[in-house]
Amino acid sequence: MTLQTIKNQCIFGLVRGLSSFMQALPLSWARALGSALGRLFYVLVGFERRKVQRNIEIAFPEWSQRERLRLASATFAHVGRAGVEFLRFPKIDAKTLDSMVCRVEGLDTFTTLMAEGKGVVAVTGHMGNWELMAAWIGTRGFKTGVVAQKLYDPRFDEALNQYRRDKGIEIFPRNTPVRPILRFLKAGGALGVLADQDTNVDSVWVPFFGRLAKTPIGPVSLAQASGAALVTLFNWREPDGRYAIRFGSPIPVPERGQDVTPAVAEYARLTEEALRAHPEQWVWMHERWRSKPPQG
């Protein structure tokens, strides 16, 4: 048994124990503890703290240093709260999920699109509690799926996906054959795709917080190939602790073979708009501007 295997087993055991502990606490207590753990992580893990501060400086150059530091700390607190909510998923049923959502904007538009039976590609980001949002949709009777990154440890990956399946969500691992996804969409499914990070997938360069950022084209390509509608989907935590969800209006999908950049730029613009309204609820830990645009 390698040292890495032992390390992974310890981490898996710790997370399972933490999940059981958080499920035993009242939700308000669990959230408070998650927030405290997030702020503690911010203080103790310097390389993550500095990364977040760099990214916030890129996005908000006009802010004072105090404002940026306040946002950085609040970001870690939010991630801690959202993480705790996810650890409690095994005991959260549809009724509880409903109680955690205070309002839903654009639901009529989404319902109409779903009723047409052509499928919907919903572009979203690592904002608010995206897992809770997907679970809420899945438990509302919509045919729901997500494109998900495989985790480094198969046990974590299976546990995470089981949480999702329990809420009626179909899983499509990233970088797997596209045919099952197209069949899902053509059967009238709603597919959530995270497209707010710089990853090793087909991408184009579009503006994001005043800089060109490498942004995935997958959502547009799937909509082109399947005939599905393309919308944005975001959620954020309100001051009372509950979440608001917003379904966007359809984004025009170019014909196959045409330039997808305008559609990608539009969902990047809408993502930035949502993040500017609730900047503390995004995962600034990711190196969003890691790749450098080509010169010339």
Phi and psi restraints in degrees (value plus and minus 20) as a CYANA .aco file:
   2 THR   PHI     -99.9   -59.9
   2 THR   PSI     142.9   182.9
   3 LEU   PHI     -81.6   -41.6
   3 LEU   PSI     -56.9   -16.9
   4 GLN   PHI     -85.3   -45.3
   4 GLN   PSI     -59.2   -19.2
   5 THR   PHI     -83.5   -43.5
   5 THR   PSI     -63.2   -23.2
   6 ILE   PHI     -82.7   -42.7
   6 ILE   PSI     -62.8   -22.8
   7 LYS   PHI     -80.5   -40.5
   7 LYS   PSI     -65.0   -25.0
   8 ASN   PHI     -83.4   -43.4
   8 ASN   PSI     -58.5   -18.5
   9 GLN   PHI     -85.0   -45.0
   9 GLN   PSI     -60.7   -20.7
  10 CYS   PHI     -84.6   -44.6
  10 CYS   PSI     -63.5   -23.5
  11 ILE   PHI     -83.9   -43.9
  11 ILE   PSI     -62.6   -22.6
  12 PHE   PHI     -83.0   -43.0
  12 PHE   PSI     -63.6   -23.6
  13 GLY   PHI     -84.0   -44.0
  13 GLY   PSI     -59.9   -19.9
  14 LEU   PHI     -83.3   -43.3
  14 LEU   PSI     -64.4   -24.4
  15 VAL   PHI     -86.6   -46.6
  15 VAL   PSI     -60.4   -20.4
  16 ARG   PHI     -82.7   -42.7
  16 ARG   PSI     -62.1   -22.1
  17 GLY   PHI     -85.4   -45.4
  17 GLY   PSI     -60.9   -20.9
  18 LEU   PHI     -84.3   -44.3
  18 LEU   PSI     -59.4   -19.4
  19 SER   PHI     -81.4   -41.4
  19 SER   PSI     -65.4   -25.4
  20 SER   PHI     -82.8   -42.8
  20 SER   PSI     -60.7   -20.7
  21 PHE   PHI     -84.4   -44.4
  21 PHE   PSI     -65.0   -25.0
  22 MET   PHI     -86.6   -46.6
  22 MET   PSI     -52.5   -12.5
  23 GLN   PHI     -87.9   -47.9
  23 GLN   PSI     -46.9    -6.9
  24 ALA   PHI    -100.4   -60.4
  24 ALA   PSI     -37.3     2.7
  25 LEU   PHI    -108.0   -68.0
  25 LEU   PSI     134.0   174.0
  26 PRO   PHI     -80.5   -40.5
  26 PRO   PSI     129.3   169.3
  27 LEU   PHI     -75.4   -35.4
  27 LEU   PSI     -62.9   -22.9
  28 SER   PHI     -83.4   -43.4
  28 SER   PSI     -59.4   -19.4
  29 TRP   PHI     -86.7   -46.7
  29 TRP   PSI     -63.3   -23.3
  30 ALA   PHI     -82.9   -42.9
  30 ALA   PSI     -62.6   -22.6
  31 ARG   PHI     -83.4   -43.4
  31 ARG   PSI     -62.3   -22.3
  32 ALA   PHI     -82.5   -42.5
  32 ALA   PSI     -61.4   -21.4
  33 LEU   PHI     -87.2   -47.2
  33 LEU   PSI     -60.6   -20.6
  34 GLY   PHI     -81.1   -41.1
  34 GLY   PSI     -61.6   -21.6
  35 SER   PHI     -82.6   -42.6
  35 SER   PSI     -63.5   -23.5
  36 ALA   PHI     -84.5   -44.5
  36 ALA   PSI     -60.3   -20.3
  37 LEU   PHI     -85.4   -45.4
  37 LEU   PSI     -57.9   -17.9
  38 GLY   PHI     -83.2   -43.2
  38 GLY   PSI     -64.2   -24.2
  39 ARG   PHI     -87.2   -47.2
  39 ARG   PSI     -54.7   -14.7
  40 LEU   PHI     -84.6   -44.6
  40 LEU   PSI     -61.9   -21.9
  41 PHE   PHI     -80.9   -40.9
  41 PHE   PSI     -59.3   -19.3
  42 TYR   PHI     -79.9   -39.9
  42 TYR   PSI     -60.2   -20.2
  43 VAL   PHI     -93.2   -53.2
  43 VAL   PSI     -60.7   -20.7
  44 LEU   PHI    -105.6   -65.6
  44 LEU   PSI     -51.5   -11.5
  45 VAL   PHI    -123.1   -83.1
  45 VAL   PSI      70.5   110.5
  46 GLY   PHI     -84.0   -44.0
  46 GLY   PSI     -58.3   -18.3
  47 PHE   PHI     -87.7   -47.7
  47 PHE   PSI     -55.2   -15.2
  48 GLU   PHI     -91.3   -51.3
  48 GLU   PSI     -59.7   -19.7
  49 ARG   PHI     -81.5   -41.5
  49 ARG   PSI     -65.4   -25.4
  50 ARG   PHI     -87.0   -47.0
  50 ARG   PSI     -56.0   -16.0
  51 LYS   PHI     -82.6   -42.6
  51 LYS   PSI     -65.1   -25.1
  52 VAL   PHI     -82.6   -42.6
  52 VAL   PSI     -63.6   -23.6
  53 GLN   PHI     -83.0   -43.0
  53 GLN   PSI     -58.4   -18.4
  54 ARG   PHI     -83.6   -43.6
  54 ARG   PSI     -65.2   -25.2
  55 ASN   PHI     -85.4   -45.4
  55 ASN   PSI     -59.1   -19.1
  56 ILE   PHI     -86.9   -46.9
  56 ILE   PSI     -55.9   -15.9
  57 GLU   PHI     -84.9   -44.9
  57 GLU   PSI     -57.5   -17.5
  58 ILE   PHI     -83.4   -43.4
  58 ILE   PSI     -64.0   -24.0
  59 ALA   PHI     -95.6   -55.6
  59 ALA   PSI     -53.6   -13.6
  60 PHE   PHI    -148.4  -108.4
  60 PHE   PSI      46.0    86.0
  61 PRO   PHI     -84.4   -44.4
  61 PRO   PSI     -41.5    -1.5
  62 GLU   PHI    -101.5   -61.5
  62 GLU   PSI     -30.7     9.3
  63 TRP   PHI     -98.0   -58.0
  63 TRP   PSI     136.0   176.0
  64 SER   PHI     -96.9   -56.9
  64 SER   PSI     142.5   182.5
  65 GLN   PHI     -81.6   -41.6
  65 GLN   PSI     -57.3   -17.3
  66 ARG   PHI     -83.1   -43.1
  66 ARG   PSI     -61.6   -21.6
  67 GLU   PHI     -84.7   -44.7
  67 GLU   PSI     -59.8   -19.8
  68 ARG   PHI     -86.8   -46.8
  68 ARG   PSI     -62.1   -22.1
  69 LEU   PHI     -85.6   -45.6
  69 LEU   PSI     -57.4   -17.4
  70 ARG   PHI     -83.9   -43.9
  70 ARG   PSI     -62.0   -22.0
  71 LEU   PHI     -86.0   -46.0
  71 LEU   PSI     -61.4   -21.4
  72 ALA   PHI     -79.1   -39.1
  72 ALA   PSI     -66.9   -26.9
  73 SER   PHI     -83.9   -43.9
  73 SER   PSI     -62.1   -22.1
  74 ALA   PHI     -84.5   -44.5
  74 ALA   PSI     -52.5   -12.5
  75 THR   PHI     -82.6   -42.6
  75 THR   PSI     -65.7   -25.7
  76 PHE   PHI     -84.9   -44.9
  76 PHE   PSI     -58.5   -18.5
  77 ALA   PHI     -82.3   -42.3
  77 ALA   PSI     -62.4   -22.4
  78 HIS   PHI     -84.8   -44.8
  78 HIS   PSI     -64.3   -24.3
  79 VAL   PHI     -80.3   -40.3
  79 VAL   PSI     -58.9   -18.9
  80 GLY   PHI     -82.0   -42.0
  80 GLY   PSI     -64.4   -24.4
  81 ARG   PHI     -83.6   -43.6
  81 ARG   PSI     -67.4   -27.4
  82 ALA   PHI     -84.5   -44.5
  82 ALA   PSI     -57.7   -17.7
  83 GLY   PHI     -83.0   -43.0
  83 GLY   PSI     -61.4   -21.4
  84 VAL   PHI     -84.0   -44.0
  84 VAL   PSI     -61.4   -21.4
  85 GLU   PHI     -79.3   -39.3
  85 GLU   PSI     -60.0   -20.0
  86 PHE   PHI     -89.0   -49.0
  86 PHE   PSI     -57.5   -17.5
  87 LEU   PHI     -82.2   -42.2
  87 LEU   PSI     -42.5    -2.5
  88 ARG   PHI    -109.0   -69.0
  88 ARG   PSI     -18.9    21.1
  89 PHE   PHI     -72.5   -32.5
  89 PHE   PSI     -58.8   -18.8
  90 PRO   PHI     -76.9   -36.9
  90 PRO   PSI     -45.7    -5.7
  91 LYS   PHI    -124.1   -84.1
  91 LYS   PSI     -15.8    24.2
  92 ILE   PHI    -115.3   -75.3
  92 ILE   PSI      97.3   137.3
  93 ASP   PHI    -120.5   -80.5
  93 ASP   PSI    -198.8  -158.8
  94 ALA   PHI     -80.4   -40.4
  94 ALA   PSI     -58.9   -18.9
  95 LYS   PHI     -84.3   -44.3
  95 LYS   PSI     -62.1   -22.1
  96 THR   PHI     -85.3   -45.3
  96 THR   PSI     -61.9   -21.9
  97 LEU   PHI     -78.8   -38.8
  97 LEU   PSI     -62.8   -22.8
  98 ASP   PHI     -79.4   -39.4
  98 ASP   PSI     -58.1   -18.1
  99 SER   PHI     -91.4   -51.4
  99 SER   PSI     -37.9     2.1
 100 MET   PHI    -110.5   -70.5
 100 MET   PSI     -23.5    16.5
 101 VAL   PHI    -134.6   -94.6
 101 VAL   PSI     103.1   143.1
 102 CYS   PHI    -111.2   -71.2
 102 CYS   PSI     -50.3   -10.3
 103 ARG   PHI    -182.0  -142.0
 103 ARG   PSI     138.2   178.2
 104 VAL   PHI    -152.8  -112.8
 104 VAL   PSI      99.9   139.9
 105 GLU   PHI    -117.9   -77.9
 105 GLU   PSI     118.8   158.8
 106 GLY   PHI      57.1    97.1
 106 GLY   PSI      -5.8    34.2
 107 LEU   PHI     -84.4   -44.4
 107 LEU   PSI     -56.5   -16.5
 108 ASP   PHI     -81.4   -41.4
 108 ASP   PSI     -62.0   -22.0
 109 THR   PHI     -82.1   -42.1
 109 THR   PSI     -66.0   -26.0
 110 PHE   PHI     -82.5   -42.5
 110 PHE   PSI     -64.7   -24.7
 111 THR   PHI     -81.3   -41.3
 111 THR   PSI     -60.4   -20.4
 112 THR   PHI     -83.3   -43.3
 112 THR   PSI     -63.8   -23.8
 113 LEU   PHI     -82.6   -42.6
 113 LEU   PSI     -61.5   -21.5
 114 MET   PHI     -85.7   -45.7
 114 MET   PSI     -56.3   -16.3
 115 ALA   PHI     -86.5   -46.5
 115 ALA   PSI     -44.4    -4.4
 116 GLU   PHI     -90.2   -50.2
 116 GLU   PSI     -39.1     0.9
 117 GLY   PHI      56.7    96.7
 117 GLY   PSI      -6.1    33.9
 118 LYS   PHI    -116.8   -76.8
 118 LYS   PSI     -25.1    14.9
 119 GLY   PHI      70.5   110.5
 119 GLY   PSI     138.8   178.8
 120 VAL   PHI    -157.8  -117.8
 120 VAL   PSI     109.2   149.2
 121 VAL   PHI    -120.1   -80.1
 121 VAL   PSI      95.1   135.1
 122 ALA   PHI    -124.8   -84.8
 122 ALA   PSI      90.4   130.4
 123 VAL   PHI    -103.3   -63.3
 123 VAL   PSI     105.6   145.6
 124 THR   PHI    -156.1  -116.1
 124 THR   PSI    -193.8  -153.8
 125 GLY   PHI    -163.2  -123.2
 125 GLY   PSI     154.8   194.8
 126 HIS   PHI    -100.5   -60.5
 126 HIS   PSI      47.9    87.9
 127 MET   PHI    -150.5  -110.5
 127 MET   PSI     127.2   167.2
 128 GLY   PHI      42.9    82.9
 128 GLY   PSI    -145.5  -105.5
 129 ASN   PHI    -150.8  -110.8
 129 ASN   PSI      66.2   106.2
 130 TRP   PHI     -85.0   -45.0
 130 TRP   PSI     -49.6    -9.6
 131 GLU   PHI     -89.1   -49.1
 131 GLU   PSI     -62.0   -22.0
 132 LEU   PHI     -83.5   -43.5
 132 LEU   PSI     -59.9   -19.9
 133 MET   PHI     -80.8   -40.8
 133 MET   PSI     -67.2   -27.2
 134 ALA   PHI     -82.2   -42.2
 134 ALA   PSI     -60.3   -20.3
 135 ALA   PHI     -84.1   -44.1
 135 ALA   PSI     -60.4   -20.4
 136 TRP   PHI     -80.9   -40.9
 136 TRP   PSI     -64.6   -24.6
 137 ILE   PHI     -84.2   -44.2
 137 ILE   PSI     -62.9   -22.9
 138 GLY   PHI     -82.8   -42.8
 138 GLY   PSI     -54.0   -14.0
 139 THR   PHI    -106.6   -66.6
 139 THR   PSI     -20.0    20.0
 140 ARG   PHI    -113.5   -73.5
 140 ARG   PSI     -13.5    26.5
 141 GLY   PHI      73.8   113.8
 141 GLY   PSI     -20.9    19.1
 142 PHE   PHI    -100.0   -60.0
 142 PHE   PSI     124.1   164.1
 143 LYS   PHI     -92.4   -52.4
 143 LYS   PSI      87.3   127.3
 144 THR   PHI    -140.7  -100.7
 144 THR   PSI     117.1   157.1
 145 GLY   PHI    -162.3  -122.3
 145 GLY   PSI     143.4   183.4
 146 VAL   PHI    -159.6  -119.6
 146 VAL   PSI     128.7   168.7
 147 VAL   PHI    -111.4   -71.4
 147 VAL   PSI     101.7   141.7
 148 ALA   PHI    -145.9  -105.9
 148 ALA   PSI     120.7   160.7
 149 GLN   PHI     -95.1   -55.1
 149 GLN   PSI     112.3   152.3
 150 LYS   PHI     -89.5   -49.5
 150 LYS   PSI     118.9   158.9
 151 LEU   PHI    -106.0   -66.0
 151 LEU   PSI     140.7   180.7
 152 TYR   PHI     -86.5   -46.5
 152 TYR   PSI     -47.8    -7.8
 153 ASP   PHI    -130.0   -90.0
 153 ASP   PSI      99.5   139.5
 154 PRO   PHI     -76.0   -36.0
 154 PRO   PSI     -51.0   -11.0
 155 ARG   PHI     -88.8   -48.8
 155 ARG   PSI     -61.8   -21.8
 156 PHE   PHI     -82.7   -42.7
 156 PHE   PSI     -64.3   -24.3
 157 ASP   PHI     -80.2   -40.2
 157 ASP   PSI     -65.2   -25.2
 158 GLU   PHI     -88.3   -48.3
 158 GLU   PSI     -61.3   -21.3
 159 ALA   PHI     -83.4   -43.4
 159 ALA   PSI     -64.3   -24.3
 160 LEU   PHI     -82.6   -42.6
 160 LEU   PSI     -65.8   -25.8
 161 ASN   PHI     -89.4   -49.4
 161 ASN   PSI     -49.5    -9.5
 162 GLN   PHI     -87.8   -47.8
 162 GLN   PSI     -59.4   -19.4
 163 TYR   PHI     -74.6   -34.6
 163 TYR   PSI     -65.5   -25.5
 164 ARG   PHI     -87.4   -47.4
 164 ARG   PSI     -66.1   -26.1
 165 ARG   PHI     -81.5   -41.5
 165 ARG   PSI     -55.4   -15.4
 166 ASP   PHI     -80.9   -40.9
 166 ASP   PSI     -42.1    -2.1
 167 LYS   PHI    -120.4   -80.4
 167 LYS   PSI      -5.2    34.8
 168 GLY   PHI      63.6   103.6
 168 GLY   PSI       1.2    41.2
 169 ILE   PHI    -123.7   -83.7
 169 ILE   PSI     110.3   150.3
 170 GLU   PHI    -109.3   -69.3
 170 GLU   PSI     119.2   159.2
 171 ILE   PHI    -126.1   -86.1
 171 ILE   PSI     111.8   151.8
 172 PHE   PHI    -143.0  -103.0
 172 PHE   PSI      83.0   123.0
 173 PRO   PHI     -80.4   -40.4
 173 PRO   PSI     121.8   161.8
 174 ARG   PHI     -83.5   -43.5
 174 ARG   PSI     129.6   169.6
 175 ASN   PHI      43.7    83.7
 175 ASN   PSI      14.6    54.6
 176 THR   PHI    -135.6   -95.6
 176 THR   PSI     148.3   188.3
 177 PRO   PHI     -72.4   -32.4
 177 PRO   PSI     122.1   162.1
 178 VAL   PHI    -104.2   -64.2
 178 VAL   PSI     -37.6     2.4
 179 ARG   PHI     -77.7   -37.7
 179 ARG   PSI     -64.9   -24.9
 180 PRO   PHI     -80.6   -40.6
 180 PRO   PSI     -54.2   -14.2
 181 ILE   PHI     -86.8   -46.8
 181 ILE   PSI     -63.4   -23.4
 182 LEU   PHI     -84.4   -44.4
 182 LEU   PSI     -59.5   -19.5
 183 ARG   PHI     -81.8   -41.8
 183 ARG   PSI     -61.1   -21.1
 184 PHE   PHI     -81.5   -41.5
 184 PHE   PSI     -65.8   -25.8
 185 LEU   PHI     -87.2   -47.2
 185 LEU   PSI     -63.7   -23.7
 186 LYS   PHI     -86.8   -46.8
 186 LYS   PSI     -39.9     0.1
 187 ALA   PHI    -106.2   -66.2
 187 ALA   PSI     -14.0    26.0
 188 GLY   PHI      72.8   112.8
 188 GLY   PSI       2.0    42.0
 189 GLY   PHI    -103.5   -63.5
 189 GLY   PSI     139.6   179.6
 190 ALA   PHI    -126.9   -86.9
 190 ALA   PSI     101.3   141.3
 191 LEU   PHI    -132.9   -92.9
 191 LEU   PSI     100.9   140.9
 192 GLY   PHI    -108.5   -68.5
 192 GLY   PSI     110.4   150.4
 193 VAL   PHI    -151.0  -111.0
 193 VAL   PSI     102.4   142.4
 194 LEU   PHI     -98.9   -58.9
 194 LEU   PSI     106.5   146.5
 195 ALA   PHI    -159.1  -119.1
 195 ALA   PSI      19.1    59.1
 196 ASP   PHI    -137.4   -97.4
 196 ASP   PSI      -0.5    39.5
 197 GLN   PHI    -151.1  -111.1
 197 GLN   PSI     140.6   180.6
 198 ASP   PHI    -109.9   -69.9
 198 ASP   PSI      79.8   119.8
 199 THR   PHI    -146.0  -106.0
 199 THR   PSI     152.4   192.4
 200 ASN   PHI    -105.4   -65.4
 200 ASN   PSI      42.9    82.9
 201 VAL   PHI    -154.6  -114.6
 201 VAL   PSI     148.4   188.4
 202 ASP   PHI     -78.7   -38.7
 202 ASP   PSI     108.1   148.1
 203 SER   PHI    -165.9  -125.9
 203 SER   PSI     146.2   186.2
 204 VAL   PHI    -151.9  -111.9
 204 VAL   PSI     147.7   187.7
 205 TRP   PHI    -117.3   -77.3
 205 TRP   PSI     101.4   141.4
 206 VAL   PHI    -157.1  -117.1
 206 VAL   PSI     139.2   179.2
 207 PRO   PHI     -86.6   -46.6
 207 PRO   PSI     120.8   160.8
 208 PHE   PHI    -173.6  -133.6
 208 PHE   PSI      91.3   131.3
 209 PHE   PHI      34.2    74.2
 209 PHE   PSI      23.0    63.0
 210 GLY   PHI      63.0   103.0
 210 GLY   PSI     -18.9    21.1
 211 ARG   PHI    -150.2  -110.2
 211 ARG   PSI     134.6   174.6
 212 LEU   PHI     -91.6   -51.6
 212 LEU   PSI     114.0   154.0
 213 ALA   PHI    -152.3  -112.3
 213 ALA   PSI     117.7   157.7
 214 LYS   PHI     -89.5   -49.5
 214 LYS   PSI      97.9   137.9
 215 THR   PHI    -148.6  -108.6
 215 THR   PSI     110.7   150.7
 216 PRO   PHI     -80.2   -40.2
 216 PRO   PSI     121.5   161.5
 217 ILE   PHI    -119.4   -79.4
 217 ILE   PSI     -22.1    17.9
 218 GLY   PHI     -69.3   -29.3
 218 GLY   PSI     -66.9   -26.9
 219 PRO   PHI     -77.5   -37.5
 219 PRO   PSI     -62.0   -22.0
 220 VAL   PHI     -87.2   -47.2
 220 VAL   PSI     -63.6   -23.6
 221 SER   PHI     -80.9   -40.9
 221 SER   PSI     -60.9   -20.9
 222 LEU   PHI     -86.3   -46.3
 222 LEU   PSI     -61.0   -21.0
 223 ALA   PHI     -84.8   -44.8
 223 ALA   PSI     -60.1   -20.1
 224 GLN   PHI     -81.4   -41.4
 224 GLN   PSI     -67.4   -27.4
 225 ALA   PHI     -92.6   -52.6
 225 ALA   PSI     -47.3    -7.3
 226 SER   PHI    -124.5   -84.5
 226 SER   PSI     -38.6     1.4
 227 GLY   PHI      62.6   102.6
 227 GLY   PSI      -9.5    30.5
 228 ALA   PHI     -95.6   -55.6
 228 ALA   PSI     138.6   178.6
 229 ALA   PHI     -95.8   -55.8
 229 ALA   PSI     134.6   174.6
 230 LEU   PHI    -139.0   -99.0
 230 LEU   PSI      99.4   139.4
 231 VAL   PHI    -154.5  -114.5
 231 VAL   PSI     147.6   187.6
 232 THR   PHI    -122.1   -82.1
 232 THR   PSI     138.1   178.1
 233 LEU   PHI    -168.5  -128.5
 233 LEU   PSI     100.1   140.1
 234 PHE   PHI    -154.4  -114.4
 234 PHE   PSI     139.8   179.8
 235 ASN   PHI    -164.2  -124.2
 235 ASN   PSI     135.6   175.6
 236 TRP   PHI    -171.9  -131.9
 236 TRP   PSI     134.0   174.0
 237 ARG   PHI    -104.2   -64.2
 237 ARG   PSI     111.4   151.4
 238 GLU   PHI    -108.0   -68.0
 238 GLU   PSI     146.7   186.7
 239 PRO   PHI     -76.0   -36.0
 239 PRO   PSI     -47.6    -7.6
 240 ASP   PHI    -103.4   -63.4
 240 ASP   PSI     -16.6    23.4
 241 GLY   PHI      74.5   114.5
 241 GLY   PSI     -34.4     5.6
 242 ARG   PHI    -106.2   -66.2
 242 ARG   PSI     148.5   188.5
 243 TYR   PHI    -130.1   -90.1
 243 TYR   PSI     126.0   166.0
 244 ALA   PHI    -125.7   -85.7
 244 ALA   PSI     124.3   164.3
 245 ILE   PHI    -143.6  -103.6
 245 ILE   PSI     118.4   158.4
 246 ARG   PHI    -149.4  -109.4
 246 ARG   PSI      99.5   139.5
 247 PHE   PHI    -112.1   -72.1
 247 PHE   PSI     106.7   146.7
 248 GLY   PHI    -104.5   -64.5
 248 GLY   PSI     149.2   189.2
 249 SER   PHI     -95.5   -55.5
 249 SER   PSI     136.7   176.7
 250 PRO   PHI     -78.5   -38.5
 250 PRO   PSI     117.3   157.3
 251 ILE   PHI    -114.2   -74.2
 251 ILE   PSI     111.5   151.5
 252 PRO   PHI     -75.9   -35.9
 252 PRO   PSI     111.5   151.5
 253 VAL   PHI    -123.0   -83.0
 253 VAL   PSI     102.3   142.3
 254 PRO   PHI     -87.2   -47.2
 254 PRO   PSI     134.5   174.5
 255 GLU   PHI     -82.4   -42.4
 255 GLU   PSI     134.7   174.7
 256 ARG   PHI     -80.0   -40.0
 256 ARG   PSI     114.3   154.3
 257 GLY   PHI      76.0   116.0
 257 GLY   PSI     -35.9     4.1
 258 GLN   PHI    -108.1   -68.1
 258 GLN   PSI     144.9   184.9
 259 ASP   PHI     -85.0   -45.0
 259 ASP   PSI     107.6   147.6
 260 VAL   PHI    -111.1   -71.1
 260 VAL   PSI     -26.5    13.5
 261 THR   PHI     -76.3   -36.3
 261 THR   PSI     -63.8   -23.8
 262 PRO   PHI     -78.9   -38.9
 262 PRO   PSI     -59.6   -19.6
 263 ALA   PHI     -87.8   -47.8
 263 ALA   PSI     -61.4   -21.4
 264 VAL   PHI     -84.2   -44.2
 264 VAL   PSI     -62.8   -22.8
 265 ALA   PHI     -81.0   -41.0
 265 ALA   PSI     -55.1   -15.1
 266 GLU   PHI     -89.3   -49.3
 266 GLU   PSI     -65.0   -25.0
 267 TYR   PHI     -93.8   -53.8
 267 TYR   PSI     -44.0    -4.0
 268 ALA   PHI     -88.4   -48.4
 268 ALA   PSI     -59.5   -19.5
 269 ARG   PHI     -83.6   -43.6
 269 ARG   PSI     -64.0   -24.0
 270 LEU   PHI     -87.8   -47.8
 270 LEU   PSI     -54.1   -14.1
 271 THR   PHI     -84.6   -44.6
 271 THR   PSI     -66.7   -26.7
 272 GLU   PHI     -80.2   -40.2
 272 GLU   PSI     -61.2   -21.2
 273 GLU   PHI     -79.7   -39.7
 273 GLU   PSI     -63.4   -23.4
 274 ALA   PHI     -87.3   -47.3
 274 ALA   PSI     -58.7   -18.7
 275 LEU   PHI     -91.2   -51.2
 275 LEU   PSI     -55.3   -15.3
 276 ARG   PHI     -85.0   -45.0
 276 ARG   PSI     -50.1   -10.1
 277 ALA   PHI     -94.9   -54.9
 277 ALA   PSI     -47.8    -7.8
 278 HIS   PHI    -161.8  -121.8
 278 HIS   PSI      42.5    82.5
 279 PRO   PHI     -84.8   -44.8
 279 PRO   PSI     -45.7    -5.7
 280 GLU   PHI     -92.5   -52.5
 280 GLU   PSI     -27.5    12.5
 281 GLN   PHI    -127.9   -87.9
 281 GLN   PSI       2.6    42.6
 282 TRP   PHI    -135.2   -95.2
 282 TRP   PSI     135.4   175.4
 283 VAL   PHI    -106.6   -66.6
 283 VAL   PSI      64.4   104.4
 284 TRP   PHI     -88.4   -48.4
 284 TRP   PSI     -23.0    17.0
 285 MET   PHI     -87.4   -47.4
 285 MET   PSI     -41.1    -1.1
 286 HIS   PHI    -100.4   -60.4
 286 HIS   PSI     120.8   160.8
 287 GLU   PHI    -100.9   -60.9
 287 GLU   PSI      60.5   100.5
 288 ARG   PHI     -83.2   -43.2
 288 ARG   PSI     -52.8   -12.8
 289 TRP   PHI    -128.0   -88.0
 289 TRP   PSI      13.5    53.5
 290 ARG   PHI     -82.6   -42.6
 290 ARG   PSI     -69.7   -29.7
 291 SER   PHI     -95.3   -55.3
 291 SER   PSI     123.4   163.4
 292 LYS   PHI    -122.7   -82.7
 292 LYS   PSI     113.3   153.3
 293 PRO   PHI     -84.6   -44.6
 293 PRO   PSI     129.5   169.5
 294 PRO   PHI     -82.2   -42.2
 294 PRO   PSI     127.4   167.4
 295 GLN   PHI    -103.0   -63.0
 295 GLN   PSI     130.5   170.5
